[in-house]
Amino acid sequence: MQTTIEAGAIMGKTHDLCQTILDQPEFQSIRLRIDQFMVNDTARGQYELLSEKGQFLQHKQQQGLELTGEEVADFESLREKFSADPVARGFMEAQQEMHEMQESIMKHVAKTFELGRVPTAEDFSGSCGSGCGCH
């Protein structure tokens, strides 16, 4: 079922939000670091190798098998080598910044739906919400 939201004011404002995000210098910096990583075959290869090794070790642990000291040392060596590469480090930092930006936007949108109004800074401080049992 298609809604009228797709062509309405909400989509127009969503488009404006997307353009505002793209126009931010912080976002442009993030994209630049990601793009630099994507064209760097060495850094990408290191990342793929590190990811594969990490997945293998995680799978092995999930199967209840013990990791050898050699396997752990090999993984740590790969991770240190990857982290020492400025392009790789920039990529990892850019990913984290992008994630934080997405989380912030999603929290604000979710809080808007929850409250039925635009949230304020006070709406995000202190308690984690009603029904959580922490207050």
ChimeraX commands (.cxc) that place a marker at each C-alpha (Angstrom):
marker #1 position 0.00,0.00,0.00 radius 0.5
marker #1 position 1.41,3.33,-1.06 radius 0.5
marker #1 position 0.89,6.30,1.25 radius 0.5
marker #1 position 0.49,9.95,0.48 radius 0.5
marker #1 position 3.66,10.59,2.51 radius 0.5
marker #1 position 5.79,9.67,-0.49 radius 0.5
marker #1 position 4.81,12.77,-2.47 radius 0.5
marker #1 position 3.86,15.05,0.40 radius 0.5
marker #1 position 5.46,17.55,2.70 radius 0.5
marker #1 position 7.23,14.90,4.79 radius 0.5
marker #1 position 9.18,13.62,1.81 radius 0.5
marker #1 position 10.02,17.17,0.81 radius 0.5
marker #1 position 11.41,17.88,4.27 radius 0.5
marker #1 position 13.18,14.51,4.27 radius 0.5
marker #1 position 14.85,15.50,1.01 radius 0.5
marker #1 position 15.84,18.82,2.61 radius 0.5
marker #1 position 17.30,16.96,5.60 radius 0.5
marker #1 position 19.30,14.69,3.30 radius 0.5
marker #1 position 20.67,17.70,1.42 radius 0.5
marker #1 position 21.54,19.43,4.70 radius 0.5
marker #1 position 23.46,16.33,5.80 radius 0.5
marker #1 position 25.34,16.24,2.49 radius 0.5
marker #1 position 26.20,19.93,2.79 radius 0.5
marker #1 position 27.82,19.57,6.22 radius 0.5
marker #1 position 31.63,19.84,6.19 radius 0.5
marker #1 position 31.77,16.96,8.69 radius 0.5
marker #1 position 29.87,14.71,6.30 radius 0.5
marker #1 position 32.08,15.73,3.40 radius 0.5
marker #1 position 35.14,14.83,5.50 radius 0.5
marker #1 position 33.63,11.44,6.30 radius 0.5
marker #1 position 32.91,10.73,2.63 radius 0.5
marker #1 position 36.41,11.79,1.62 radius 0.5
marker #1 position 38.01,9.36,4.08 radius 0.5
marker #1 position 35.72,6.54,2.96 radius 0.5
marker #1 position 36.45,7.26,-0.70 radius 0.5
marker #1 position 40.20,7.34,-0.02 radius 0.5
marker #1 position 39.93,3.94,1.58 radius 0.5
marker #1 position 37.86,2.50,-1.26 radius 0.5
marker #1 position 40.51,3.36,-3.87 radius 0.5
marker #1 position 43.39,2.09,-1.71 radius 0.5
marker #1 position 43.83,-1.58,-2.66 radius 0.5
marker #1 position 46.35,-2.22,0.12 radius 0.5
marker #1 position 44.14,-0.90,2.90 radius 0.5
marker #1 position 41.06,-2.66,1.50 radius 0.5
marker #1 position 42.97,-5.93,1.23 radius 0.5
marker #1 position 44.14,-5.61,4.84 radius 0.5
marker #1 position 40.57,-4.91,5.93 radius 0.5
marker #1 position 39.20,-7.93,4.07 radius 0.5
marker #1 position 41.90,-10.20,5.51 radius 0.5
marker #1 position 41.30,-8.87,9.03 radius 0.5
marker #1 position 37.52,-9.30,8.67 radius 0.5
marker #1 position 37.86,-12.86,7.37 radius 0.5
marker #1 position 40.28,-13.79,10.15 radius 0.5
marker #1 position 38.01,-12.22,12.77 radius 0.5
marker #1 position 34.97,-14.08,11.44 radius 0.5
marker #1 position 36.90,-17.35,11.41 radius 0.5
marker #1 position 38.01,-16.89,15.02 radius 0.5
marker #1 position 34.53,-15.89,16.13 radius 0.5
marker #1 position 33.01,-18.92,14.40 radius 0.5
marker #1 position 35.61,-21.16,16.01 radius 0.5
marker #1 position 34.75,-19.77,19.46 radius 0.5
marker #1 position 31.02,-20.19,18.83 radius 0.5
marker #1 position 31.69,-23.84,18.06 radius 0.5
marker #1 position 33.26,-24.17,21.50 radius 0.5
marker #1 position 36.77,-24.57,20.12 radius 0.5
marker #1 position 39.69,-22.94,21.82 radius 0.5
marker #1 position 41.76,-20.36,19.99 radius 0.5
marker #1 position 45.48,-20.97,19.89 radius 0.5
marker #1 position 47.95,-18.35,21.00 radius 0.5
marker #1 position 49.30,-18.30,17.47 radius 0.5
marker #1 position 45.85,-17.55,16.01 radius 0.5
marker #1 position 45.26,-14.72,18.47 radius 0.5
marker #1 position 48.75,-13.29,17.90 radius 0.5
marker #1 position 48.27,-13.47,14.13 radius 0.5
marker #1 position 44.94,-11.63,14.39 radius 0.5
marker #1 position 46.43,-8.97,16.69 radius 0.5
marker #1 position 49.34,-8.49,14.30 radius 0.5
marker #1 position 46.94,-8.00,11.38 radius 0.5
marker #1 position 44.87,-5.56,13.43 radius 0.5
marker #1 position 47.90,-3.52,14.47 radius 0.5
marker #1 position 49.17,-3.38,10.89 radius 0.5
marker #1 position 45.75,-2.27,9.66 radius 0.5
marker #1 position 45.42,0.35,12.42 radius 0.5
marker #1 position 48.86,1.74,11.63 radius 0.5
marker #1 position 47.80,2.63,8.09 radius 0.5
marker #1 position 46.55,6.26,8.08 radius 0.5
marker #1 position 44.01,5.58,5.31 radius 0.5
marker #1 position 42.65,2.55,7.17 radius 0.5
marker #1 position 42.52,4.44,10.45 radius 0.5
marker #1 position 40.72,7.32,8.72 radius 0.5
marker #1 position 38.22,4.86,7.29 radius 0.5
marker #1 position 37.50,3.33,10.69 radius 0.5
marker #1 position 37.08,6.76,12.27 radius 0.5
marker #1 position 34.81,7.86,9.41 radius 0.5
marker #1 position 32.66,4.76,9.87 radius 0.5
marker #1 position 32.30,5.54,13.58 radius 0.5
marker #1 position 31.42,9.18,12.90 radius 0.5
marker #1 position 28.86,8.15,10.27 radius 0.5
marker #1 position 27.31,5.67,12.70 radius 0.5
marker #1 position 27.08,8.33,15.42 radius 0.5
marker #1 position 25.46,10.77,13.00 radius 0.5
marker #1 position 22.90,8.16,11.94 radius 0.5
marker #1 position 22.17,7.22,15.56 radius 0.5
marker #1 position 21.61,10.85,16.52 radius 0.5
marker #1 position 19.20,11.43,13.65 radius 0.5
marker #1 position 17.33,8.20,14.36 radius 0.5
marker #1 position 17.02,9.03,18.08 radius 0.5
marker #1 position 15.51,12.41,17.27 radius 0.5
marker #1 position 13.04,10.99,14.78 radius 0.5
marker #1 position 12.06,8.14,17.12 radius 0.5
marker #1 position 11.63,10.57,20.03 radius 0.5
marker #1 position 9.41,12.74,17.82 radius 0.5
marker #1 position 7.13,9.77,17.16 radius 0.5
marker #1 position 7.18,8.83,20.85 radius 0.5
marker #1 position 6.40,12.31,22.18 radius 0.5
marker #1 position 4.24,13.64,19.38 radius 0.5
marker #1 position 6.31,16.82,19.30 radius 0.5
marker #1 position 9.80,17.98,18.45 radius 0.5
marker #1 position 12.07,16.77,21.25 radius 0.5
marker #1 position 14.21,19.13,23.29 radius 0.5
marker #1 position 17.62,18.49,24.86 radius 0.5
marker #1 position 15.87,17.72,28.16 radius 0.5
marker #1 position 14.04,14.85,26.48 radius 0.5
marker #1 position 17.38,13.09,25.95 radius 0.5
marker #1 position 18.97,13.62,29.33 radius 0.5
marker #1 position 18.61,11.60,32.50 radius 0.5
marker #1 position 16.12,8.77,32.40 radius 0.5
marker #1 position 15.94,6.26,29.58 radius 0.5
marker #1 position 12.15,6.56,29.35 radius 0.5
marker #1 position 8.99,5.48,31.06 radius 0.5
marker #1 position 8.65,1.83,31.92 radius 0.5
marker #1 position 12.36,1.11,31.98 radius 0.5
marker #1 position 12.46,0.47,35.72 radius 0.5
marker #1 position 15.46,2.69,36.38 radius 0.5
marker #1 position 13.48,5.43,38.11 radius 0.5
marker link #1:1,2 radius 0.2
marker link #1:2,3 radius 0.2
marker link #1:3,4 radius 0.2
marker link #1:4,5 radius 0.2
marker link #1:5,6 radius 0.2
marker link #1:6,7 radius 0.2
marker link #1:7,8 radius 0.2
marker link #1:8,9 radius 0.2
marker link #1:9,10 radius 0.2
marker link #1:10,11 radius 0.2
marker link #1:11,12 radius 0.2
marker link #1:12,13 radius 0.2
marker link #1:13,14 radius 0.2
marker link #1:14,15 radius 0.2
marker link #1:15,16 radius 0.2
marker link #1:16,17 radius 0.2
marker link #1:17,18 radius 0.2
marker link #1:18,19 radius 0.2
marker link #1:19,20 radius 0.2
marker link #1:20,21 radius 0.2
marker link #1:21,22 radius 0.2
marker link #1:22,23 radius 0.2
marker link #1:23,24 radius 0.2
marker link #1:24,25 radius 0.2
marker link #1:25,26 radius 0.2
marker link #1:26,27 radius 0.2
marker link #1:27,28 radius 0.2
marker link #1:28,29 radius 0.2
marker link #1:29,30 radius 0.2
marker link #1:30,31 radius 0.2
marker link #1:31,32 radius 0.2
marker link #1:32,33 radius 0.2
marker link #1:33,34 radius 0.2
marker link #1:34,35 radius 0.2
marker link #1:35,36 radius 0.2
marker link #1:36,37 radius 0.2
marker link #1:37,38 radius 0.2
marker link #1:38,39 radius 0.2
marker link #1:39,40 radius 0.2
marker link #1:40,41 radius 0.2
marker link #1:41,42 radius 0.2
marker link #1:42,43 radius 0.2
marker link #1:43,44 radius 0.2
marker link #1:44,45 radius 0.2
marker link #1:45,46 radius 0.2
marker link #1:46,47 radius 0.2
marker link #1:47,48 radius 0.2
marker link #1:48,49 radius 0.2
marker link #1:49,50 radius 0.2
marker link #1:50,51 radius 0.2
marker link #1:51,52 radius 0.2
marker link #1:52,53 radius 0.2
marker link #1:53,54 radius 0.2
marker link #1:54,55 radius 0.2
marker link #1:55,56 radius 0.2
marker link #1:56,57 radius 0.2
marker link #1:57,58 radius 0.2
marker link #1:58,59 radius 0.2
marker link #1:59,60 radius 0.2
marker link #1:60,61 radius 0.2
marker link #1:61,62 radius 0.2
marker link #1:62,63 radius 0.2
marker link #1:63,64 radius 0.2
marker link #1:64,65 radius 0.2
marker link #1:65,66 radius 0.2
marker link #1:66,67 radius 0.2
marker link #1:67,68 radius 0.2
marker link #1:68,69 radius 0.2
marker link #1:69,70 radius 0.2
marker link #1:70,71 radius 0.2
marker link #1:71,72 radius 0.2
marker link #1:72,73 radius 0.2
marker link #1:73,74 radius 0.2
marker link #1:74,75 radius 0.2
marker link #1:75,76 radius 0.2
marker link #1:76,77 radius 0.2
marker link #1:77,78 radius 0.2
marker link #1:78,79 radius 0.2
marker link #1:79,80 radius 0.2
marker link #1:80,81 radius 0.2
marker link #1:81,82 radius 0.2
marker link #1:82,83 radius 0.2
marker link #1:83,84 radius 0.2
marker link #1:84,85 radius 0.2
marker link #1:85,86 radius 0.2
marker link #1:86,87 radius 0.2
marker link #1:87,88 radius 0.2
marker link #1:88,89 radius 0.2
marker link #1:89,90 radius 0.2
marker link #1:90,91 radius 0.2
marker link #1:91,92 radius 0.2
marker link #1:92,93 radius 0.2
marker link #1:93,94 radius 0.2
marker link #1:94,95 radius 0.2
marker link #1:95,96 radius 0.2
marker link #1:96,97 radius 0.2
marker link #1:97,98 radius 0.2
marker link #1:98,99 radius 0.2
marker link #1:99,100 radius 0.2
marker link #1:100,101 radius 0.2
marker link #1:101,102 radius 0.2
marker link #1:102,103 radius 0.2
marker link #1:103,104 radius 0.2
marker link #1:104,105 radius 0.2
marker link #1:105,106 radius 0.2
marker link #1:106,107 radius 0.2
marker link #1:107,108 radius 0.2
marker link #1:108,109 radius 0.2
marker link #1:109,110 radius 0.2
marker link #1:110,111 radius 0.2
marker link #1:111,112 radius 0.2
marker link #1:112,113 radius 0.2
marker link #1:113,114 radius 0.2
marker link #1:114,115 radius 0.2
marker link #1:115,116 radius 0.2
marker link #1:116,117 radius 0.2
marker link #1:117,118 radius 0.2
marker link #1:118,119 radius 0.2
marker link #1:119,120 radius 0.2
marker link #1:120,121 radius 0.2
marker link #1:121,122 radius 0.2
marker link #1:122,123 radius 0.2
marker link #1:123,124 radius 0.2
marker link #1:124,125 radius 0.2
marker link #1:125,126 radius 0.2
marker link #1:126,127 radius 0.2
marker link #1:127,128 radius 0.2
marker link #1:128,129 radius 0.2
marker link #1:129,130 radius 0.2
marker link #1:130,131 radius 0.2
marker link #1:131,132 radius 0.2
marker link #1:132,133 radius 0.2
marker link #1:133,134 radius 0.2
marker link #1:134,135 radius 0.2
view
